[in-house]
């Protein structure tokens, strides 16, 4: 199988002064992009390379880039799902990355535990969002465990949509403690099964299949993974707030057509758009300068503080959507 032209270009790059972070995604290649930026005095080249669900190509690219880039991100998939007690790895995804021996591989879970938890705390503290008066639909808690735990503390009305959107079962869960209990029973089994049974990959990420409109109608704020939100949300979300990670210009334009009032992203804006949590975890791990096994939550939070990071709030009723890079 041929390595893509962009991968060959990355492999030819011998500029040691530039740190390269590459997200290899099981998602669509239509969302690919490259961007160079300076972060805390260090030049980064950031790439997102989609494989359209082709697992063999995903594995080949990962192994080809091993040892040639600063960090590799797993995009369009999770390695880890977690509760506050334990985390569980998808066997299939571990198999796809087992050949990577030199370069750290991240899936964003380090930021989901730190940055996304901190996002809720900041939004509540400065009253950008008054969670006490919101009705929040978190489309999946087990892949946004930091966000889920933080919401549990500040918002009395949360619907955890793991069964609705992960398993296709309309089981209403409104307590995180119940999510944790059920996850402890089910995740050891679920993570042994094919990943695509639970999450859209490849071209499926471009498909819209609205369902369970009643839970979206109930919510005033919809939070969590963007692909779940975009795939299942109704065409009418007038007046609602979206809290998620990666939004491209086209995503923001679509949200505007649905009547969404504002979008809040947890990852920084670079070049007018945001990158996924796995990319940003790769950047932060590179800046921290420690082996992956030694990087702590405190290290991530300290680096975020140094970056002056804060949630990005986009008023879709007035602000123009940024141009695509």
C-alpha positions, -999 to +999 in steps of 0.1 A: +000+000+000+014+034-010+023+059+017+006+092+009+026+121-006+022+141+026+037+113+047+067+111+023+072+148+026+072+145+064+098+117+062+120+139+040+120+167+065+153+169+084+148+203+102+155+194+138+143+228+149+107+221+140+087+197+162+063+176+141+030+164+156+009+142+133-026+129+139-033+098+119-071+094+118-095+066+110-118+094+099-124+110+065-094+124+046-117+154+037-107+170+070-070+168+064-049+199+071-014+211+079-004+241+099+029+256+111+029+277+142+051+289+171+040+278+206+060+290+236+090+298+214+090+264+197+081+259+160+055+232+154+044+215+122+010+200+128-007+176+105-040+157+104-040+127+080-072+108+075-073+072+062-110+070+054-114+041+078-086+020+062-070+002+091-041-012+071-031+023+059-035+037+094-011+011+108+013+016+079+015+054+083+018+051+121+048+027+117+064+047+089+064+079+110+076+062+142+109+078+152+106+106+127+081+129+145+078+143+180+043+128+187+017+107+170-020+112+176-048+086+172-076+105+154-111+093+147-108+067+174-101+063+211-075+041+227-089+046+261-124+048+277-125+056+314-143+062+346-129+077+378-119+042+389-103+026+359-095+030+322-101+004+295-083+001+261-099-009+228-081-041+218-084-033+181-068+002+184-040-012+206-033-037+178-030-009+152-004+010+172+016-018+187+043-015+160+051+021+171+081+018+194+099+051+195+074+080+192+048+086+219+013+079+208-016+099+223-054+098+218-063+129+237-073+112+269-047+132+289-065+164+279-099+149+283-090+144+319-074+178+325-083+204+298-119+194+295-124+192+332-108+227+336-130+240+307-161+233+328-146+249+359-136+281+340-169+284+323-187+280+356-164+304+375-166+333+351-203+326+344-199+322+307-222+293+314-244+291+344-246+254+347-270+255+376-297+267+351-287+246+321-300+212+309-269+194+295-268+165+271-234+149+273-235+126+242-210+102+257-194+103+292-169+074+290-148+092+263-150+126+280-146+115+316-130+147+329-159+167+314-185+142+328-170+144+363-169+182+363-205+185+350-216+161+378-203+186+403-218+219+389-249+209+369-280+194+385-296+185+351-273+163+330-284+135+307-255+111+299-261+098+264-237+068+263-265+043+258-284+064+233-255+072+210-229+045+218-252+015+220-284+027+203-305+020+234-327+049+248-317+043+284-319+075+304-290+081+328-289+113+348-263+104+375-226+100+368-224+074+395-247+052+375-226+058+344-195+047+363-212+016+377-226+004+343-193+012+326-174-010+350-196-038+340-198-032+302-165-016+291-144-048+297-166-064+271-172-035+247-135-027+244-128-062+230-153-056+201-147-038+168-144-001+174-167+009+145-196-008+162-197+021+186-183+051+167-184+063+131-152+059+111-142+068+075-170+081+053-196+075+081-183+106+098-197+126+070-232+110+073-260+126+092-285+103+109-305+123+133-321+103+161-336+107+196-347+143+188-364+144+222-332+145+242-318+172+220-350+192+223-348+188+261-312+201+263-302+237+264-265+228+261-251+199+241-216+187+250-191+161+240-177+145+209-183+165+178-188+135+155-216+121+177-232+156+179-231+163+142-242+128+132-272+125+155-284+161+161-316+175+146-317+202+120-332+226+144-312+235+175-324+271+179-309+289+209-287+261+221-250+261+231-226+235+217-195+226+238-171+204+220-135+200+209-128+204+171-148+227+149-139+235+114-153+265+094-178+242+077-189+228+110-196+263+123-215+272+092-237+242+096-243+250+133-254+285+122-280+270+099-295+250+128-300+281+149-273+273+175-266+304+196-230+298+204-202+273+201-175+267+228-144+248+219-120+233+244-089+234+222-071+265+211-077+283+178-049+281+153-052+295+119-089+303+125-097+267+134-092+242+162-074+209+163-085+177+180-076+168+216-052+141+204-032+167+184-031+192+213-020+164+237+008+157+214+018+194+213+017+197+251+036+164+257+063+177+234+065+210+253+065+192+287+096+174+276+091+143+297+086+107+287+049+099+282+049+076+312+061+104+335+039+133+324+013+141+350-020+159+351-002+187+370+023+189+341-005+193+315-023+219+336+009+239+343+017+240+305-019+251+297-015+279+323+017+290+307+000+290+273-027+313+287-053+289+274-090+294+279-122+281+262-130+297+229-165+311+228-180+318+193-212+338+191-229+323+161-256+350+160-232+378+153-196+367+147-185+358+112-172+323+108-134+322+104-121+315+070-107+280+063-070+277+064 
